[in-house]
Amino acid sequence: MAVDVLVDMAKRREALAHGDMKVLLSFISAPKPEGLSDVEWEERVNVVLNALRGQESDVPGLTDFLLATAEDHPSRILRLYAMQHLALWQHREKSVEKQREIVALFERLAMEDGGEYAGAAVMFLNDLEGLLGSHGQERAHQNVIGRAAFKLIVDPAARPDVRISALHTCTDRRMTEVLPTARRIAADTRSVLPLRKAAVHAIGRMGGGEDLDLLSRLGKDSPELRPATEPAANSLRGR
């Protein structure tokens, strides 16, 4: 059966036989077909992955494909797609060992890579929290998330969107050790506005009365920050 027909069936939530699933996985595991641009191929792969994840039954080989793609693929987009699908698929993987492989990959990327993959890994680890089984595993998982997020926040070379995600993660976890860095980012006019706002939000959630002067000054000096500094100051006053 043609790949496009199988994809259409899967998108309509029709059940696929394991043989048909294998055909789809073989298709996206092969080199890009001639005549397709990189963008077209990346989108085609993502469509197939969405269709496979939509199956109610198990999809043999899907986890292995996603792990291999997320671990080492020349396409940045396909690596990020694979990471996203792994985070959404992890709870449906029947093998506990494979579930742990997914978490281990995210933890490795979060701690070893200093860029976009690390930011995505931290975000997905945060999403997976509580799905790891034993209390000991959850605690180790939490420690990795916190260390990885802190590492990204204090790295000025990390992408702003990555640092924003890491700041939100640390803020949600009440990691007050990031406050000195958050204060520096909030006051740094060279930092992009969304990153400065994320830092102000962190100060409002975790800071103290001593930060009110900083927030007042930032609101006066940078009017574009006022939508963030005023709620943050109100939060501090309300404690």
C-alpha positions in Angstrom: 0.0 0.0 0.0 1.3 3.5 -0.9 2.8 5.6 1.9 0.4 8.5 1.3 -2.6 6.2 1.6 -1.3 4.8 4.9 -0.7 8.3 6.3 -4.2 9.3 5.3 -5.6 6.2 7.0 -3.7 7.0 10.2 -4.7 10.6 10.2 -8.3 9.5 10.0 -7.6 7.4 13.1 -8.0 4.2 11.2 -6.1 1.3 12.7 -3.0 0.2 10.8 -1.6 -3.3 10.7 1.9 -3.8 12.2 3.2 -4.4 8.6 1.8 -1.0 7.5 3.4 0.7 10.5 6.7 -0.9 9.5 6.3 0.5 6.0 5.8 4.0 7.3 8.8 3.7 9.7 11.0 2.3 6.8 9.9 5.3 4.7 11.0 7.9 7.2 14.1 6.0 8.1 15.3 6.1 4.5 17.2 9.0 2.9 15.2 12.0 1.7 13.5 11.2 -1.6 14.7 13.1 -4.6 12.6 16.1 -5.5 11.8 17.1 -2.0 13.3 20.0 -0.2 14.7 19.7 3.3 11.6 21.6 4.7 9.2 19.4 2.8 10.9 16.2 4.0 11.0 17.3 7.6 7.3 18.2 7.5 6.5 14.8 5.9 8.4 13.0 8.6 6.6 14.9 11.3 3.2 14.1 9.7 4.1 10.4 9.7 5.2 10.5 13.3 2.0 12.3 14.3 0.0 9.6 12.5 1.9 6.8 14.1 1.5 8.2 17.6 -2.2 8.5 17.0 -2.5 4.8 16.7 -4.2 3.2 19.7 -2.1 0.0 19.5 1.6 -0.3 20.1 3.9 0.9 17.3 6.9 -1.5 17.1 10.1 0.3 16.4 8.9 3.8 16.9 10.8 4.4 20.1 14.0 3.2 18.6 13.6 5.4 15.6 12.9 8.4 17.7 15.9 7.7 20.0 18.3 7.4 17.1 17.0 10.5 15.4 17.1 12.6 18.5 20.5 11.4 19.5 22.3 12.0 16.2 20.7 13.3 13.0 22.1 15.9 10.7 18.8 17.8 10.5 18.4 20.1 13.5 14.6 20.2 12.9 14.2 16.4 12.8 16.2 16.1 16.0 13.9 18.5 17.8 10.8 16.8 16.3 12.1 13.5 17.5 12.6 14.9 21.0 9.1 16.3 21.1 7.6 13.0 20.0 9.6 11.1 22.5 8.3 13.3 25.3 4.7 12.7 24.1 5.3 9.0 23.5 7.2 8.1 26.7 4.2 7.1 28.8 2.9 4.9 26.1 6.1 2.9 25.7 5.5 -0.5 27.3 9.1 -1.3 28.0 10.3 0.2 31.2 13.9 0.0 29.9 12.9 2.0 26.8 11.2 4.6 29.0 14.4 5.0 31.0 16.4 5.3 27.7 14.2 8.3 26.7 14.7 10.0 30.1 18.5 9.2 30.0 18.8 10.8 26.5 17.1 14.0 27.7 19.2 14.1 30.8 22.4 13.7 28.8 21.4 16.4 26.3 20.4 18.7 29.1 23.7 18.4 30.8 26.1 18.0 27.9 24.8 20.3 25.2 24.7 24.1 25.8 22.3 25.1 23.2 18.9 24.5 21.7 18.8 20.8 22.4 19.6 21.4 26.0 16.8 23.8 26.4 14.3 21.4 24.8 15.6 18.6 26.9 15.1 20.5 30.1 11.6 21.5 29.1 10.7 17.9 28.2 12.2 16.5 31.4 10.1 19.0 33.3 7.0 17.7 31.5 7.9 14.1 32.3 8.4 14.7 36.0 6.4 12.3 38.1 6.3 9.6 35.4 9.5 7.9 36.5 8.3 5.4 39.1 10.2 5.2 42.3 10.8 8.1 44.6 14.5 7.8 44.3 14.3 8.1 40.5 12.1 11.1 40.8 14.5 12.8 43.1 17.5 12.1 40.8 15.4 13.4 37.9 14.6 16.6 39.7 18.3 17.2 40.5 19.2 16.8 36.9 16.5 19.2 35.8 17.6 21.8 38.3 21.3 21.5 37.5 20.7 21.7 33.8 18.4 24.6 34.0 20.8 26.6 36.2 23.7 25.8 33.9 21.7 27.3 30.9 20.6 30.4 32.8 24.1 31.4 33.8 25.6 30.7 30.4 25.5 34.1 28.5 26.3 32.2 25.2 23.1 30.2 25.4 20.2 31.2 23.2 17.8 33.7 24.8 14.8 31.4 24.2 16.7 28.5 25.9 17.6 30.7 28.9 13.9 31.9 29.1 12.7 28.3 29.3 15.4 27.5 31.9 14.4 30.6 34.0 10.8 29.5 34.0 11.8 26.0 35.1 13.9 27.3 38.0 11.2 29.8 39.0 8.6 27.0 39.1 11.0 25.0 41.3 11.7 28.0 43.6 15.4 27.8 43.0 16.5 31.0 44.7 20.1 30.5 43.8 19.3 31.9 40.3 18.2 35.2 41.8 21.6 36.9 41.4 21.7 36.0 37.7 18.1 37.0 37.3 18.8 40.4 38.8 21.8 40.9 36.4 19.7 39.9 33.4 16.8 42.1 34.3 19.1 45.1 34.6 21.1 44.3 31.4 19.8 46.6 28.6 21.7 44.4 26.1 19.5 41.4 26.9 16.4 40.9 24.7 13.2 42.1 26.3 11.5 38.6 26.7 14.5 37.4 28.6 14.5 40.4 30.8 10.8 40.0 31.5 11.4 36.3 32.4 14.1 37.5 34.9 11.7 40.1 36.4 9.1 37.4 36.8 11.6 35.2 38.6 12.4 38.1 41.0 8.7 38.7 41.6 8.2 35.0 42.5 11.3 34.4 44.5 12.8 37.7 45.5 12.4 39.8 48.6 11.6 43.4 49.8 15.2 44.4 48.9 14.2 43.9 45.2 11.5 46.6 45.2 14.0 49.4 44.5 15.5 47.4 41.6 12.0 46.8 40.1 11.0 50.5 40.6 14.2 51.7 38.9 13.8 49.2 36.0 10.2 50.3 35.4 11.3 54.0 35.3 14.3 53.4 33.1 12.7 50.8 30.8 9.0 51.6 30.2 8.8 48.4 28.1 9.5 46.4 31.3 6.6 48.0 33.3 4.1 45.3 32.3 6.5 42.9 34.1 7.9 45.0 36.9 4.6 46.2 38.3 3.1 42.7 38.9 6.4 41.5 40.2 6.5 44.4 42.7 2.9 43.8 43.7 3.7 40.2 44.3 6.6 41.1 46.6 4.5 43.6 48.6 1.7 41.1 49.0 3.9 38.7 51.0 
